[in-house]
Amino acid sequence: MQTELTGFTAIIGIDWADKKHDVCVQAAASGKRQSYPVVHKVDKLDAWARSLYRQYGGPIAVALELSKGPIVSALQKYDFFVIFPIDPTTLANHRKTFTLSGAKDDPTDAEYILDLLLKHTEHFKALKPQSVEMRTLMTLVEQRRRLMNDRIRLTNRLRNALKQYYPQALEWFDRIDTPLFCDFIKRWPSLAQARRARKATLERFFREHNMNRKALLERRMTAIKSALPLTLDEAIIMPYRLQALTLVAQLEVALASIRSYDDEIATLAPQHPDYGLFSTLPGAGPSLAPRLLVAFGEQRERFANAAALQKYAGIAPVTERSGQKHWIHWRWQCPTFLRQTFVEWAAQTINKSYWAGLYYYQQRAKGCSYQAAVRALAFKWIRILYRCWVTRTPYDEAKYLKTLQERGSPLLKMAEVA
C-alpha cells in the first residue's frame, strides 16, 4: 500500500449508478476484500456508512468516478470519508488492460477503482470541498450557462418557424430573445393579425415596452402595414403559428429564469473577497466575472503553477512524439465549462484590451482560425491571471503594457511598425 493511504482504516472502490452502487471494501489491517451492492436511497446509504464506521472506525478512503453528484453529496455528510475522484477515462483505459474485449461489469469496476487508488495513489488527490458560498456560485453559473444554451436553441427554432409563414417579424426587430419580441408575437402571431391592428394600438404597445424613438416607430408602422404575406396556405400558417406561440412561451420561461439566476449571482459573487480580482478585468462584466472567480476557486494550493491550470482547463495543446515525428492536437479530456469560460472571456477582451487585440490579430495573420486564435489568447491570459490570483493583485492594463515595453516585446514593436 502507498504511504499516502497509511492512515486509513479501510479503502473503498465504488462503481456508481442511478439506482444502486457496487462497492468493494478492503480492510487496511488484513487486506481482505468484500464486494456487494448498496441501494441508492438516503436511509440505505446512511445505514451503510454508519455500519462501516462501526466496523472500521475512520478515516476511510473512498474512490469513485465522480467529483460531484448525488452519491458524492451523500458521502460528504460524513467526516470519516475522504473522497478520491477517479477520471472515467483513466478507469476505462485501466479496464482495457485486463479486458481487451471491452466488456464492462459494475462489481469488477469497483475492484478496478480500488486497485487504481491503492497502486497509483500519487496520481489522485483527495477531494477538498470549497466553501459553501463558492460551491453555490459554481452551480449557479453552470446552470445559467445551460439556460443560455436553451435560449439559443429556442430562438433558433422560433426563427425557423417564423421563416415558414411570417418572416417579416424577424425583419422588424433586431433581436428576438427579448420580452418585447415575445409579447409582440403573442399579441399578433401572424402577419394578417398584425396588419389588422390599428395604428394607435401598435403605438400604445411599443410605448408600453419603452420603445419611444419616433423615426423607428414610424418605420415599423409602415413596414407592418405594407408587408406582403409569404403564403396564404392555412395548412402552413396554422401549425407554424401554433409552434411559434409554443416556442415563445418556452423562451419567456428561459429568459425569466436567466434573470433570476443573474440576480442570485449578482448578490452572491461580490461577497467573495477575490471577486475584485475578476470584476475589473477587461470584458468580464457581471456574467463572466463570477465564472472566472469560480474557474480559479479559492484553494490556491490547487494548481502548482499557471501551466497546471492551462492543462487542466484544456487550453494548453497536447504534443505527441513518436520516432522522428511529433504533432500537436486539441486537448480532449478537460472540464468543458471551464474551457468555455476562458475562451469566451478571452474573445471579449479582443476589443477591450490593447495587447490582447494585437495578439489576436497577430495569430490571425499567421493563418490561425478564429477559435485557434482565441484559445491562444486565453492561454496567454491564464498566465497573467494566475499571477494576479496567487498574489491577490488586481490586473492593471497600463502596468502590464509598461512591462511589455520594458522587456522589448515583439508584439508592441509590431504595432509600432504597423
C-alpha positions, 0 to 999 in steps of 0.5 A: 500500500502507498504511504499516502493511504497509511492512515486509513482504516479501510479503502473503498472502490465504488462503481456508481449508478442511478439506482444502486452502487457496487462497492468493494471494501478492503480492510487496511489491517488484513487486506481482505476484500468484500464486494456487494451492492448498496441501494441508492436511497438516503436511509440505505446509504446512511445505514451503510456508512454508519455500519462501516464506521462501526466496523472500521472506525475512520478515516476511510478512503473512498474512490469513485468516478465522480467529483460531484453528484448525488452519491458524492453529496451523500458521502460528504455528510460524513467526516470519516470519508475522504473522497478520491475522484477517479477520471472515467477515462483513466478507469476505462483505459485501466479496464482495457488492460485486463479486458481487451474485449471491452466488456464492462461489469459494475462489481469488477469496476469497483475492484478496478477503482480500488486497485487504481487508488491503492497502486497509483495513489500519487496520481489522485488527490483527495477531494477538498470541498470549497466553501459553501458560498463558492460551491453555490456560485459554481452551480449557479453559473453552470446552470445559467450557462445551460439556460443560455444554451436553451435560449439559443436553441429556442430562438433558433427554432422560433426563427425557423418557424417564423421563416415558414409563414411570417418572416417579416417579424424577424425583419422588424426587430433586431433581436428576438430573445427579448420580452418585447419580441415575445409579447409582440408575437403573442399579441399578433402571431401572424402577419394578417393579425398584425396588419389588422391592428390599428395604428394607435394600438401598435403605438400604445404597445411599443410605448408600453415596452419603452420603445419611444424613438419616433423615426423607428416607430414610424418605420415599423408602422409602415413596414407592418402595414405594407408587408406582403404575406409569404403564403396564404396556405392555412395548412402552413400558417396554422401549425407554424403559428401554433409552434411559434406561440409554443416556442415563445412561451418556452423562451419567456420561461428561459429568459425569466429564469436567466434573470433570476439566476443573474440576480442570485449571482449578482448578490452572491459573487461580490461577497467573495473577497477575490471577486475584485480580482475578476470584476475589473478585468477587461470584458468580464462584466457581471456574467463572466466575472463570477465564472472566472472567480469560480474557474480559479476557486479559492484553494490556491494550493490547487494548481502548482503553477499557471501551466497546471491550470492551462492543462487542466482547463484544456487550453494548453495543446497536447504534443505527441512524439513518436520516432522522428515525428511529433504533432500537436492536437486539441486537448480532449479530456478537460472540464468543458465549462471551464474551457468555455469560460476562458475562451469566451472571456478571452474573445471579449477582451479582443476589443477591450484590451490593447495587447490582447487585440494585437495578439489576436490579430497577430495569430490571425495573420499567421493563418490561425482560425478564429477559435485557434486564435482565441484559445491562444489568447486565453492561454496567454491570459491564464498566465497573467491571471494566475499571477494576479490570483496567487498574489491577490493583485488586481490586473492593471492594463497600463502596468502590464503594457509598461512591462511589455515595453520594458522587456522589448516585446515583439508584439508592441514593436509590431504595432509600432511598425504597423 
